[in-house]
Amino acid sequence: MAKKTKESEYVLRIYHHLDERTNTKGVMFAVETVEIFTNFRYDILLEDRRNKSEIELKIVGLHAPAMLMPGKGPARGTREYHNLKGTYTVRVKKMEKETNEFIVHITLDRIIVKNVSENPFIISRVDPLKITTV
């Protein structure tokens, strides 16, 4: 009998980001749920740690938005890092201690991501977020 593959619950988006207010460049790591919420746009609470060439993002829960404005979309949590260049090991952990690992190569104009986990609970993308308002 073939082993059933697990459905992904999250998407990890990694992309170059320019803060227009401060004119600083960074690399954004955004964790989104695959599930679309229809009443509110929840925040994903993230704990993060960076140590040389390793970045760890731990999903610690969902939080209702500060302003309870109706909205539709995935829950989202972000972290931005500056001065990233080279190869990094990125680990995303769920509350239940399940971990997925990615190898990420970052240059000034490209980001290449390789998933090294079998049956991931999170998939990766290198396209920026599309923020919409309802």
N, CA, C and O atoms as a printed pandas DataFrame, in Angstrom:
     atom_number atom_name residue_name chain_id  residue_number  x_coord  y_coord  z_coord
0              1         N          MET        A               1    0.849   -1.174    0.000
1              2        CA          MET        A               1    0.000    0.000    0.000
2              3         C          MET        A               1    0.897    1.240    0.000
3              4         O          MET        A               1    1.854    1.317    0.770
4              5         N          ALA        A               2    0.592    2.183   -0.843
5              6        CA          ALA        A               2    1.388    3.406   -0.934
6              7         C          ALA        A               2    1.137    4.288    0.282
7              8         O          ALA        A               2    0.015    4.392    0.778
8              9         N          LYS        A               3    2.203    4.915    0.747
9             10        CA          LYS        A               3    2.098    5.812    1.892
10            11         C          LYS        A               3    1.455    7.118    1.450
11            12         O          LYS        A               3    1.884    7.722    0.467
12            13         N          LYS        A               4    0.437    7.553    2.165
13            14        CA          LYS        A               4   -0.269    8.785    1.833
14            15         C          LYS        A               4    0.597    9.983    2.242
15            16         O          LYS        A               4    1.105   10.043    3.362
16            17         N          THR        A               5    0.753   10.925    1.325
17            18        CA          THR        A               5    1.517   12.118    1.660
18            19         C          THR        A               5    0.626   13.098    2.400
19            20         O          THR        A               5   -0.566   13.225    2.120
20            21         N          LYS        A               6    1.228   13.773    3.337
21            22        CA          LYS        A               6    0.519   14.726    4.178
22            23         C          LYS        A               6    0.298   16.035    3.413
23            24         O          LYS        A               6    1.160   16.463    2.646
24            25         N          GLU        A               7   -0.847   16.658    3.622
25            26        CA          GLU        A               7   -1.136   17.955    3.007
26            27         C          GLU        A               7   -0.345   19.038    3.730
27            28         O          GLU        A               7   -0.168   18.980    4.947
28            29         N          SER        A               8    0.122   20.008    2.988
29            30        CA          SER        A               8    0.835   21.125    3.594
30            31         C          SER        A               8   -0.156   22.034    4.309
31            32         O          SER        A               8   -1.258   22.277    3.817
32            33         N          GLU        A               9    0.247   22.533    5.472
33            34        CA          GLU        A               9   -0.592   23.431    6.263
34            35         C          GLU        A               9   -0.172   24.892    6.109
35            36         O          GLU        A               9   -0.975   25.803    6.308
36            37         N          TYR        A              10    1.098   25.102    5.752
37            38        CA          TYR        A              10    1.666   26.450    5.701
38            39         C          TYR        A              10    2.461   26.649    4.420
39            40         O          TYR        A              10    2.841   25.695    3.740
40            41         N          VAL        A              11    2.698   27.921    4.112
41            42        CA          VAL        A              11    3.573   28.324    3.013
42            43         C          VAL        A              11    4.624   29.253    3.606
43            44         O          VAL        A              11    4.295   30.182    4.343
44            45         N          LEU        A              12    5.885   29.001    3.285
45            46        CA          LEU        A              12    6.983   29.890    3.667
46            47         C          LEU        A              12    7.382   30.669    2.427
47            48         O          LEU        A              12    7.862   30.096    1.449
48            49         N          ARG        A              13    7.181   31.981    2.474
49            50        CA          ARG        A              13    7.581   32.844    1.357
50            51         C          ARG        A              13    8.851   33.578    1.772
51            52         O          ARG        A              13    8.926   34.168    2.850
52            53         N          ILE        A              14    9.846   33.527    0.890
53            54        CA          ILE        A              14   11.108   34.215    1.140
54            55         C          ILE        A              14   11.357   35.113   -0.064
55            56         O          ILE        A              14   11.386   34.646   -1.203
56            57         N          TYR        A              15   11.536   36.406    0.198
57            58        CA          TYR        A              15   11.707   37.330   -0.917
58            59         C          TYR        A              15   12.461   38.581   -0.466
59            60         O          TYR        A              15   12.482   38.931    0.714
60            61         N          HIS        A              16   13.079   39.242   -1.452
61            62        CA          HIS        A              16   13.748   40.516   -1.195
62            63         C          HIS        A              16   12.684   41.578   -0.921
63            64         O          HIS        A              16   11.628   41.594   -1.554
64            65         N          HIS        A              17   12.977   42.456    0.025
65            66        CA          HIS        A              17   12.004   43.459    0.430
66            67         C          HIS        A              17   12.695   44.807    0.579
67            68         O          HIS        A              17   13.778   44.894    1.159
68            69         N          LEU        A              18   12.075   45.848    0.061
69            70        CA          LEU        A              18   12.571   47.210    0.222
70            71         C          LEU        A              18   11.581   47.969    1.096
71            72         O          LEU        A              18   10.414   48.122    0.736
72            73         N          ASP        A              19   12.046   48.436    2.232
73            74        CA          ASP        A              19   11.215   49.260    3.110
74            75         C          ASP        A              19   11.237   50.668    2.534
75            76         O          ASP        A              19   12.251   51.363    2.608
76            77         N          GLU        A              20   10.122   51.080    1.966
77            78        CA          GLU        A              20   10.057   52.384    1.303
78            79         C          GLU        A              20   10.191   53.542    2.280
79            80         O          GLU        A              20   10.639   54.626    1.906
80            81         N          ARG        A              21    9.807   53.315    3.522
81            82        CA          ARG        A              21    9.894   54.374    4.530
82            83         C          ARG        A              21   11.347   54.663    4.905
83            84         O          ARG        A              21   11.742   55.823    5.020
84            85         N          THR        A              22   12.143   53.601    5.097
85            86        CA          THR        A              22   13.539   53.789    5.519
86            87         C          THR        A              22   14.528   53.581    4.381
87            88         O          THR        A              22   15.722   53.835    4.538
88            89         N          ASN        A              23   14.033   53.119    3.232
89            90        CA          ASN        A              23   14.855   52.832    2.065
90            91         C          ASN        A              23   15.941   51.783    2.365
91            92         O          ASN        A              23   17.040   51.848    1.814
92            93         N          THR        A              24   15.623   50.822    3.237
93            94        CA          THR        A              24   16.570   49.745    3.541
94            95         C          THR        A              24   16.082   48.454    2.899
95            96         O          THR        A              24   14.883   48.195    2.804
96            97         N          LYS        A              25   17.051   47.651    2.462
97            98        CA          LYS        A              25   16.744   46.374    1.824
98            99         C          LYS        A              25   16.947   45.249    2.822
99           100         O          LYS        A              25   17.848   45.286    3.660
100          101         N          GLY        A              26   16.087   44.249    2.710
101          102        CA          GLY        A              26   16.201   43.080    3.565
102          103         C          GLY        A              26   15.620   41.872    2.857
103          104         O          GLY        A              26   15.188   41.944    1.706
104          105         N          VAL        A              27   15.622   40.767    3.573
105          106        CA          VAL        A              27   14.995   39.553    3.074
106          107         C          VAL        A              27   13.859   39.221    4.030
107          108         O          VAL        A              27   14.063   39.087    5.236
108          109         N          MET        A              28   12.669   39.092    3.476
109          110        CA          MET        A              28   11.476   38.830    4.268
110          111         C          MET        A              28   11.189   37.331    4.285
111          112         O          MET        A              28   11.248   36.657    3.257
112          113         N          PHE        A              29   10.879   36.833    5.466
113          114        CA          PHE        A              29   10.433   35.455    5.664
114          115         C          PHE        A              29    8.998   35.551    6.166
115          116         O          PHE        A              29    8.756   36.061    7.260
116          117         N          ALA        A              30    8.051   35.068    5.377
117          118        CA          ALA        A              30    6.639   35.150    5.736
118          119         C          ALA        A              30    6.066   33.740    5.810
119          120         O          ALA        A              30    6.187   32.957    4.867
120          121         N          VAL        A              31    5.442   33.428    6.940
121          122        CA          VAL        A              31    4.764   32.147    7.119
122          123         C          VAL        A              31    3.270   32.422    7.025
123          124         O          VAL        A              31    2.738   33.269    7.743
124          125         N          GLU        A              32    2.596   31.693    6.128
125          126        CA          GLU        A              32    1.153   31.845    5.922
126          127         C          GLU        A              32    0.478   30.488    6.070
127          128         O          GLU        A              32    1.079   29.448    5.800
128          129         N          THR        A              33   -0.767   30.513    6.500
129          130        CA          THR        A              33   -1.552   29.288    6.490
130          131         C          THR        A              33   -2.040   29.029    5.073
131          132         O          THR        A              33   -2.254   29.965    4.302
132          133         N          VAL        A              34   -2.214   27.772    4.736
133          134        CA          VAL        A              34   -2.840   27.422    3.466
134          135         C          VAL        A              34   -4.336   27.713    3.567
135          136         O          VAL        A              34   -4.970   28.134    2.599
136          137         N          GLU        A              35   -4.880   27.483    4.750
137          138        CA          GLU        A              35   -6.298   27.744    4.993
138          139         C          GLU        A              35   -6.590   29.238    4.894
139          140         O          GLU        A              35   -5.837   30.068    5.404
140          141         N          ILE        A              36   -7.681   29.560    4.238
141          142        CA          ILE        A              36   -8.131   30.945    4.116
142          143         C          ILE        A              36   -9.215   31.167    5.170
143          144         O          ILE        A              36  -10.210   30.445    5.217
144          145         N          PHE        A              37   -9.006   32.171    6.009
145          146        CA          PHE        A              37   -9.997   32.515    7.030
146          147         C          PHE        A              37  -10.966   33.526    6.430
147          148         O          PHE        A              37  -10.552   34.442    5.720
148          149         N          THR        A              38  -12.250   33.363    6.713
149          150        CA          THR        A              38  -13.255   34.197    6.053
150          151         C          THR        A              38  -13.739   35.371    6.892
151          152         O          THR        A              38  -14.339   36.298    6.348
152          153         N          ASN        A              39  -13.496   35.360    8.201
153          154        CA          ASN        A              39  -13.991   36.445    9.039
154          155         C          ASN        A              39  -12.918   37.484    9.364
155          156         O          ASN        A              39  -13.167   38.686    9.270
156          157         N          PHE        A              40  -11.729   37.024    9.744
157          158        CA          PHE        A              40  -10.645   37.934   10.124
158          159         C          PHE        A              40   -9.335   37.438    9.529
159          160         O          PHE        A              40   -9.203   36.261    9.193
160          161         N          ARG        A              41   -8.378   38.331    9.401
161          162        CA          ARG        A              41   -7.030   37.966    8.967
162          163         C          ARG        A              41   -6.187   37.830   10.221
163          164         O          ARG        A              41   -5.736   38.826   10.786
164          165         N          TYR        A              42   -5.977   36.604   10.651
165          166        CA          TYR        A              42   -5.238   36.334   11.883
166          167         C          TYR        A              42   -3.742   36.515   11.685
167          168         O          TYR        A              42   -3.229   36.426   10.569
168          169         N          ASP        A              43   -3.051   36.771   12.793
169          170        CA          ASP        A              43   -1.595   36.849   12.799
170          171         C          ASP        A              43   -1.047   35.523   13.299
171          172         O          ASP        A              43   -1.587   34.933   14.235
172          173         N          ILE        A              44    0.032   35.055   12.671
173          174        CA          ILE        A              44    0.751   33.893   13.182
174          175         C          ILE        A              44    1.820   34.424   14.118
175          176         O          ILE        A              44    2.632   35.265   13.732
176          177         N          LEU        A              45    1.819   33.933   15.342
177          178        CA          LEU        A              45    2.841   34.328   16.305
178          179         C          LEU        A              45    4.095   33.505   16.039
179          180         O          LEU        A              45    4.063   32.274   16.067
180          181         N          LEU        A              46    5.191   34.195   15.782
181          182        CA          LEU        A              46    6.457   33.546   15.475
182          183         C          LEU        A              46    7.511   33.913   16.506
183          184         O          LEU        A              46    7.590   35.061   16.942
184          185         N          GLU        A              47    8.310   32.946   16.892
185          186        CA          GLU        A              47    9.549   33.205   17.617
186          187         C          GLU        A              47   10.651   32.919   16.616
187          188         O          GLU        A              47   10.560   31.965   15.844
188          189         N          ASP        A              48   11.690   33.739   16.624
189          190        CA          ASP        A              48   12.760   33.508   15.660
190          191         C          ASP        A              48   14.115   33.618   16.329
191          192         O          ASP        A              48   14.288   34.252   17.370
192          193         N          ARG        A              49   15.063   32.969   15.678
193          194        CA          ARG        A              49   16.440   32.994   16.161
194          195         C          ARG        A              49   17.358   32.871   14.950
195          196         O          ARG        A              49   17.134   32.039   14.070
196          197         N          ARG        A              50   18.383   33.699   14.914
197          198        CA          ARG        A              50   19.371   33.636   13.835
198          199         C          ARG        A              50   20.737   33.441   14.468
199          200         O          ARG        A              50   21.124   34.157   15.391
200          201         N          ASN        A              51   21.455   32.459   13.951
201          202        CA          ASN        A              51   22.790   32.162   14.449
202          203         C          ASN        A              51   23.683   31.875   13.251
203          204         O          ASN        A              51   23.642   30.779   12.692
204          205         N          LYS        A              52   24.484   32.848   12.857
205          206        CA          LYS        A              52   25.376   32.748   11.698
206          207         C          LYS        A              52   24.608   32.327   10.456
207          208         O          LYS        A              52   23.886   33.142    9.882
208          209         N          SER        A              53   24.743   31.073   10.024
209          210        CA          SER        A              53   24.099   30.637    8.784
210          211         C          SER        A              53   22.849   29.801    9.046
211          212         O          SER        A              53   22.439   29.019    8.189
212          213         N          GLU        A              54   22.245   29.956   10.213
213          214        CA          GLU        A              54   21.016   29.241   10.541
214          215         C          GLU        A              54   19.936   30.218   10.999
215          216         O          GLU        A              54   20.192   31.149   11.763
216          217         N          ILE        A              55   18.726   29.976   10.508
217          218        CA          ILE        A              55   17.574   30.776   10.907
218          219         C          ILE        A              55   16.491   29.803   11.347
219          220         O          ILE        A              55   16.177   28.844   10.643
220          221         N          GLU        A              56   15.930   30.059   12.513
221          222        CA          GLU        A              56   14.856   29.210   13.014
222          223         C          GLU        A              56   13.611   30.055   13.239
223          224         O          GLU        A              56   13.660   31.092   13.900
224          225         N          LEU        A              57   12.496   29.599   12.683
225          226        CA          LEU        A              57   11.194   30.233   12.876
226          227         C          LEU        A              57   10.305   29.214   13.566
227          228         O          LEU        A              57   10.092   28.117   13.051
228          229         N          LYS        A              58    9.787   29.575   14.729
229          230        CA          LYS        A              58    8.920   28.668   15.471
230          231         C          LYS        A              58    7.512   29.247   15.496
231          232         O          LYS        A              58    7.301   30.373   15.946
232          233         N          ILE        A              59    6.549   28.463   15.006
233          234        CA          ILE        A              59    5.148   28.861   15.007
234          235         C          ILE        A              59    4.599   28.558   16.400
235          236         O          ILE        A              59    4.540   27.399   16.810
236          237         N          VAL        A              60    4.196   29.609   17.129
237          238        CA          VAL        A              60    3.730   29.406   18.503
238          239         C          VAL        A              60    2.219   29.603   18.656
239          240         O          VAL        A              60    1.687   29.409   19.749
240          241         N          GLY        A              61    1.529   29.979   17.599
241          242        CA          GLY        A              61    0.081   30.092   17.678
242          243         C          GLY        A              61   -0.491   31.122   16.735
243          244         O          GLY        A              61    0.225   31.763   15.966
244          245         N          LEU        A              62   -1.806   31.265   16.815
245          246        CA          LEU        A              62   -2.536   32.278   16.052
246          247         C          LEU        A              62   -3.057   33.321   17.018
247          248         O          LEU        A              62   -3.365   33.022   18.171
248          249         N          HIS        A              63   -3.152   34.542   16.537
249          250        CA          HIS        A              63   -3.608   35.645   17.372
250          251         C          HIS        A              63   -4.613   36.453   16.569
251          252         O          HIS        A              63   -4.406   36.729   15.387
252          253         N          ALA        A              64   -5.697   36.826   17.220
253          254        CA          ALA        A              64   -6.678   37.691   16.558
254          255         C          ALA        A              64   -6.046   39.063   16.333
255          256         O          ALA        A              64   -5.267   39.524   17.168
256          257         N          PRO        A              65   -6.362   39.709   15.244
257          258        CA          PRO        A              65   -5.783   41.024   14.966
258          259         C          PRO        A              65   -6.189   42.052   16.021
259          260         O          PRO        A              65   -7.244   41.935   16.643
260          261         N          ALA        A              66   -5.338   43.058   16.212
261          262        CA          ALA        A              66   -5.599   44.102   17.209
262          263         C          ALA        A              66   -6.900   44.839   16.891
263          264         O          ALA        A              66   -7.702   45.116   17.783
264          265         N          MET        A              67   -7.096   45.145   15.633
265          266        CA          MET        A              67   -8.344   45.782   15.209
266          267         C          MET        A              67   -9.195   44.714   14.547
267          268         O          MET        A              67   -8.793   44.135   13.538
268          269         N          LEU        A              68  -10.349   44.452   15.097
269          270        CA          LEU        A              68  -11.200   43.394   14.579
270          271         C          LEU        A              68  -11.979   43.851   13.353
271          272         O          LEU        A              68  -13.210   43.875   13.349
272          273         N          MET        A              69  -11.243   44.209   12.329
273          274        CA          MET        A              69  -11.856   44.585   11.061
274          275         C          MET        A              69  -12.090   43.312   10.261
275          276         O          MET        A              69  -11.202   42.462   10.192
276          277         N          PRO        A              70  -13.243   43.162    9.664
277          278        CA          PRO        A              70  -13.488   41.975    8.856
278          279         C          PRO        A              70  -12.473   41.894    7.717
279          280         O          PRO        A              70  -12.035   42.911    7.180
280          281         N          GLY        A              71  -12.119   40.691    7.372
281          282        CA          GLY        A              71  -11.189   40.481    6.273
282          283         C          GLY        A              71  -11.124   39.015    5.933
283          284         O          GLY        A              71  -11.514   38.163    6.730
284          285         N          LYS        A              72  -10.636   38.728    4.764
285          286        CA          LYS        A              72  -10.538   37.360    4.289
286          287         C          LYS        A              72   -9.105   37.119    3.860
287          288         O          LYS        A              72   -8.501   37.964    3.199
288          289         N          GLY        A              73   -8.553   35.965    4.234
289          290        CA          GLY        A              73   -7.211   35.621    3.793
290          291         C          GLY        A              73   -6.536   34.671    4.758
291          292         O          GLY        A              73   -7.124   34.265    5.760
292          293         N          PRO        A              74   -5.300   34.319    4.452
293          294        CA          PRO        A              74   -4.564   33.406    5.322
294          295         C          PRO        A              74   -4.070   34.126    6.565
295          296         O          PRO        A              74   -3.959   35.352    6.583
296          297         N          ALA        A              75   -3.776   33.353    7.604
297          298        CA          ALA        A              75   -3.073   33.921    8.754
298          299         C          ALA        A              75   -1.622   34.101    8.324
299          300         O          ALA        A              75   -1.117   33.346    7.494
300          301         N          ARG        A              76   -0.946   35.117    8.898
301          302        CA          ARG        A              76    0.399   35.439    8.417
302          303         C          ARG        A              76    1.273   35.946    9.550
303          304         O          ARG        A              76    0.816   36.682   10.425
304          305         N          GLY        A              77    2.524   35.547    9.522
305          306        CA          GLY        A              77    3.549   36.073   10.417
306          307         C          GLY        A              77    4.798   36.332    9.609
307          308         O          GLY        A              77    5.125   35.552    8.714
308          309         N          THR        A              78    5.515   37.423    9.905
309          310        CA          THR        A              78    6.699   37.769    9.114
310          311         C          THR        A              78    7.886   38.100   10.004
311          312         O          THR        A              78    7.740   38.518   11.153
312          313         N          ARG        A              79    9.058   37.899    9.434
313          314        CA          ARG        A              79   10.321   38.334   10.031
314          315         C          ARG        A              79   11.195   38.833    8.892
315          316         O          ARG        A              79   11.233   38.236    7.816
316          317         N          GLU        A              80   11.899   39.935    9.140
317          318        CA          GLU        A              80   12.798   40.483    8.134
318          319         C          GLU        A              80   14.212   40.474    8.686
319          320         O          GLU        A              80   14.451   40.816    9.844
320          321         N          TYR        A              81   15.145   40.073    7.828
321          322        CA          TYR        A              81   16.555   40.044    8.195
322          323         C          TYR        A              81   17.336   40.875    7.189
323          324         O          TYR        A              81   17.011   40.914    6.002
324          325         N          HIS        A              82   18.359   41.530    7.684
325          326        CA          HIS        A              82   19.204   42.364    6.833
326          327         C          HIS        A              82   20.582   41.728    6.698
327          328         O          HIS        A              82   20.998   40.924    7.532
328          329         N          ASN        A              83   21.273   42.101    5.642
329          330        CA          ASN        A              83   22.644   41.644    5.385
330          331         C          ASN        A              83   22.744   40.134    5.232
331          332         O          ASN        A              83   23.711   39.527    5.691
332          333         N          LEU        A              84   21.753   39.523    4.590
333          334        CA          LEU        A              84   21.831   38.093    4.304
334          335         C          LEU        A              84   22.447   37.905    2.927
335          336         O          LEU        A              84   21.991   38.485    1.942
336          337         N          LYS        A              85   23.484   37.090    2.875
337          338        CA          LYS        A              85   24.137   36.767    1.615
338          339         C          LYS        A              85   24.831   35.434    1.811
339          340         O          LYS        A              85   25.605   35.263    2.753
340          341         N          GLY        A              86   24.554   34.482    0.917
341          342        CA          GLY        A              86   25.168   33.171    1.033
342          343         C          GLY        A              86   24.123   32.093    1.242
343          344         O          GLY        A              86   22.959   32.253    0.874
344          345         N          THR        A              87   24.559   30.983    1.842
345          346        CA          THR        A              87   23.687   29.831    2.038
346          347         C          THR        A              87   23.303   29.710    3.512
347          348         O          THR        A              87   24.148   29.806    4.401
348          349         N          TYR        A              88   22.013   29.498    3.746
349          350        CA          TYR        A              88   21.478   29.408    5.101
350          351         C          TYR        A              88   20.627   28.147    5.238
351          352         O          TYR        A              88   19.982   27.707    4.286
352          353         N          THR        A              89   20.640   27.586    6.425
353          354        CA          THR        A              89   19.725   26.518    6.781
354          355         C          THR        A              89   18.570   27.179    7.529
355          356         O          THR        A              89   18.773   27.826    8.556
356          357         N          VAL        A              90   17.367   27.012    7.009
357          358        CA          VAL        A              90   16.181   27.607    7.619
358          359         C          VAL        A              90   15.326   26.464    8.151
359          360         O          VAL        A              90   14.951   25.554    7.412
360          361         N          ARG        A              91   15.024   26.527    9.449
361          362        CA          ARG        A              91   14.178   25.521   10.074
362          363         C          ARG        A              91   12.883   26.186   10.532
363          364         O          ARG        A              91   12.898   27.231   11.182
364          365         N          VAL        A              92   11.765   25.557   10.178
365          366        CA          VAL        A              92   10.462   26.025   10.637
366          367         C          VAL        A              92    9.911   24.941   11.545
367          368         O          VAL        A              92    9.808   23.777   11.155
368          369         N          LYS        A              93    9.552   25.344   12.781
369          370        CA          LYS        A              93    9.035   24.398   13.767
370          371         C          LYS        A              93    7.585   24.728   14.083
371          372         O          LYS        A              93    7.189   25.891   14.161
372          373         N          LYS        A              94    6.799   23.656   14.265
373          374        CA          LYS        A              94    5.420   23.817   14.728
374          375         C          LYS        A              94    5.400   23.636   16.234
375          376         O          LYS        A              94    6.378   23.182   16.828
376          377         N          MET        A              95    4.285   23.991   16.847
377          378        CA          MET        A              95    4.133   23.865   18.295
378          379         C          MET        A              95    4.365   22.434   18.758
379          380         O          MET        A              95    4.874   22.206   19.856
380          381         N          GLU        A              96    3.994   21.474   17.925
381          382        CA          GLU        A              96    4.143   20.069   18.302
382          383         C          GLU        A              96    5.569   19.574   18.111
383          384         O          GLU        A              96    5.815   18.370   18.183
384          385         N          LYS        A              97    6.511   20.478   17.869
385          386        CA          LYS        A              97    7.940   20.182   17.700
386          387         C          LYS        A              97    8.294   19.598   16.337
387          388         O          LYS        A              97    9.463   19.304   16.089
388          389         N          GLU        A              98    7.314   19.421   15.440
389          390        CA          GLU        A              98    7.625   18.950   14.095
390          391         C          GLU        A              98    8.429   20.041   13.392
391          392         O          GLU        A              98    8.109   21.225   13.502
392          393         N          THR        A              99    9.478   19.633   12.666
393          394        CA          THR        A              99   10.376   20.593   12.028
394          395         C          THR        A              99   10.532   20.277   10.551
395          396         O          THR        A              99   10.652   19.115   10.163
396          397         N          ASN        A             100   10.531   21.315    9.734
397          398        CA          ASN        A             100   10.889   21.209    8.322
398          399         C          ASN        A             100   12.114   22.067    8.092
399          400         O          ASN        A             100   12.305   23.100    8.734
400          401         N          GLU        A             101   12.945   21.614    7.157
401          402        CA          GLU        A             101   14.217   22.300    6.927
402          403         C          GLU        A             101   14.355   22.656    5.451
403          404         O          GLU        A             101   13.960   21.896    4.566
404          405         N          PHE        A             102   14.928   23.831    5.214
405          406        CA          PHE        A             102   15.184   24.324    3.869
406          407         C          PHE        A             102   16.630   24.786    3.788
407          408         O          PHE        A             102   17.196   25.280    4.763
408          409         N          ILE        A             103   17.210   24.621    2.624
409          410        CA          ILE        A             103   18.504   25.229    2.328
410          411         C          ILE        A             103   18.202   26.409    1.411
411          412         O          ILE        A             103   17.601   26.239    0.350
412          413         N          VAL        A             104   18.620   27.607    1.822
413          414        CA          VAL        A             104   18.290   28.826    1.096
414          415         C          VAL        A             104   19.583   29.510    0.676
415          416         O          VAL        A             104   20.449   29.795    1.504
416          417         N          HIS        A             105   19.700   29.768   -0.623
417          418        CA          HIS        A             105   20.864   30.485   -1.141
418          419         C          HIS        A             105   20.398   31.879   -1.562
419          420         O          HIS        A             105   19.498   32.022   -2.388
420          421         N          ILE        A             106   21.032   32.910   -0.974
421          422        CA          ILE        A             106   20.606   34.289   -1.185
422          423         C          ILE        A             106   21.730   35.090   -1.817
423          424         O          ILE        A             106   22.851   35.122   -1.310
424          425         N          THR        A             107   21.412   35.741   -2.937
425          426        CA          THR        A             107   22.323   36.705   -3.549
426          427         C          THR        A             107   21.588   38.050   -3.579
427          428         O          THR        A             107   20.452   38.149   -3.116
428          429         N          LEU        A             108   22.228   39.065   -4.116
429          430        CA          LEU        A             108   21.589   40.382   -4.169
430          431         C          LEU        A             108   20.320   40.398   -5.010
431          432         O          LEU        A             108   19.413   41.190   -4.755
432          433         N          ASP        A             109   20.253   39.518   -6.023
433          434        CA          ASP        A             109   19.086   39.571   -6.911
434          435         C          ASP        A             109   18.305   38.264   -7.023
435          436         O          ASP        A             109   17.311   38.203   -7.747
436          437         N          ARG        A             110   18.743   37.204   -6.309
437          438        CA          ARG        A             110   18.033   35.925   -6.408
438          439         C          ARG        A             110   17.950   35.235   -5.058
439          440         O          ARG        A             110   18.781   35.443   -4.174
440          441         N          ILE        A             111   16.922   34.407   -4.927
441          442        CA          ILE        A             111   16.771   33.535   -3.770
442          443         C          ILE        A             111   16.394   32.163   -4.312
443          444         O          ILE        A             111   15.429   32.023   -5.063
444          445         N          ILE        A             112   17.172   31.148   -3.921
445          446        CA          ILE        A             112   16.910   29.781   -4.348
446          447         C          ILE        A             112   16.666   28.962   -3.090
447          448         O          ILE        A             112   17.456   29.006   -2.148
448          449         N          VAL        A             113   15.557   28.209   -3.081
449          450        CA          VAL        A             113   15.171   27.438   -1.896
450          451         C          VAL        A             113   15.069   25.965   -2.269
451          452         O          VAL        A             113   14.475   25.597   -3.283
452          453         N          LYS        A             114   15.667   25.130   -1.414
453          454        CA          LYS        A             114   15.558   23.682   -1.578
454          455         C          LYS        A             114   14.963   23.106   -0.305
455          456         O          LYS        A             114   15.488   23.319    0.788
456          457         N          ASN        A             115   13.856   22.372   -0.452
457          458        CA          ASN        A             115   13.227   21.721    0.693
458          459         C          ASN        A             115   13.944   20.398    0.921
459          460         O          ASN        A             115   14.084   19.598   -0.004
460          461         N          VAL        A             116   14.397   20.166    2.144
461          462        CA          VAL        A             116   15.098   18.923    2.437
462          463         C          VAL        A             116   14.310   18.010    3.367
463          464         O          VAL        A             116   14.838   17.000    3.832
464          465         N          SER        A             117   13.060   18.347    3.643
465          466        CA          SER        A             117   12.214   17.527    4.520
466          467         C          SER        A             117   11.265   16.669    3.688
467          468         O          SER        A             117   10.723   17.119    2.679
468          469         N          GLU        A             118   11.074   15.432    4.125
469          470        CA          GLU        A             118   10.074   14.573    3.484
470          471         C          GLU        A             118    8.708   14.906    4.058
471          472         O          GLU        A             118    8.595   15.238    5.238
472          473         N          ASN        A             119    7.676   14.822    3.241
473          474        CA          ASN        A             119    6.305   15.095    3.671
474          475         C          ASN        A             119    6.202   16.389    4.475
475          476         O          ASN        A             119    5.806   16.360    5.640
476          477         N          PRO        A             120    6.549   17.507    3.875
477          478        CA          PRO        A             120    6.575   18.770    4.630
478          479         C          PRO        A             120    5.188   19.263    5.040
479          480         O          PRO        A             120    4.205   19.081    4.321
480          481         N          PHE        A             121    5.137   19.894    6.219
481          482        CA          PHE        A             121    3.915   20.575    6.632
482          483         C          PHE        A             121    3.909   21.995    6.102
483          484         O          PHE        A             121    2.893   22.687    6.171
484          485         N          ILE        A             122    5.068   22.437    5.563
485          486        CA          ILE        A             122    5.179   23.782    5.011
486          487         C          ILE        A             122    5.916   23.699    3.682
487          488         O          ILE        A             122    6.939   23.023    3.571
488          489         N          ILE        A             123    5.394   24.383    2.683
489          490        CA          ILE        A             123    6.046   24.437    1.385
490          491         C          ILE        A             123    6.665   25.819    1.214
491          492         O          ILE        A             123    6.283   26.762    1.907
492          493         N          SER        A             124    7.617   25.943    0.295
493          494        CA          SER        A             124    8.296   27.232    0.128
494          495         C          SER        A             124    7.969   27.849   -1.217
495          496         O          SER        A             124    7.687   27.161   -2.198
496          497         N          ARG        A             125    8.018   29.175   -1.225
497          498        CA          ARG        A             125    7.840   29.962   -2.444
498          499         C          ARG        A             125    8.767   31.164   -2.349
499          500         O          ARG        A             125    9.122   31.596   -1.252
500          501         N          VAL        A             126    9.153   31.695   -3.485
501          502        CA          VAL        A             126   10.029   32.865   -3.487
502          503         C          VAL        A             126    9.348   34.091   -4.075
503          504         O          VAL        A             126   10.020   35.054   -4.445
504          505         N          ASP        A             127    8.029   34.069   -4.164
505          506        CA          ASP        A             127    7.315   35.241   -4.656
506          507         C          ASP        A             127    6.848   36.080   -3.469
507          508         O          ASP        A             127    6.485   35.542   -2.423
508          509         N          PRO        A             128    6.858   37.399   -3.638
509          510        CA          PRO        A             128    6.447   38.272   -2.521
510          511         C          PRO        A             128    4.968   38.160   -2.222
511          512         O          PRO        A             128    4.179   37.694   -3.044
512          513         N          LEU        A             129    4.610   38.598   -1.027
513          514        CA          LEU        A             129    3.208   38.619   -0.610
514          515         C          LEU        A             129    2.438   39.600   -1.467
515          516         O          LEU        A             129    2.966   40.627   -1.895
516          517         N          LYS        A             130    1.208   39.275   -1.705
517          518        CA          LYS        A             130    0.288   40.201   -2.357
518          519         C          LYS        A             130   -0.719   40.612   -1.300
519          520         O          LYS        A             130   -1.646   39.866   -0.984
520          521         N          ILE        A             131   -0.532   41.780   -0.768
521          522        CA          ILE        A             131   -1.397   42.291    0.283
522          523         C          ILE        A             131   -2.644   42.869   -0.354
523          524         O          ILE        A             131   -2.576   43.730   -1.231
524          525         N          THR        A             132   -3.785   42.378    0.105
525          526        CA          THR        A             132   -5.054   42.903   -0.407
526          527         C          THR        A             132   -5.877   43.391    0.776
527          528         O          THR        A             132   -5.752   42.880    1.889
528          529         N          THR        A             133   -6.702   44.364    0.525
529          530        CA          THR        A             133   -7.606   44.850    1.555
530          531         C          THR        A             133   -9.022   44.611    1.086
531          532         O          THR        A             133   -9.315   44.667   -0.108
532          533         N          VAL        A             134   -9.884   44.346    2.028
533          534        CA          VAL        A             134  -11.287   44.070    1.701
534          535         C          VAL        A             134  -12.144   45.196    2.188
535          536         O          VAL        A             134  -13.363   45.164    2.015
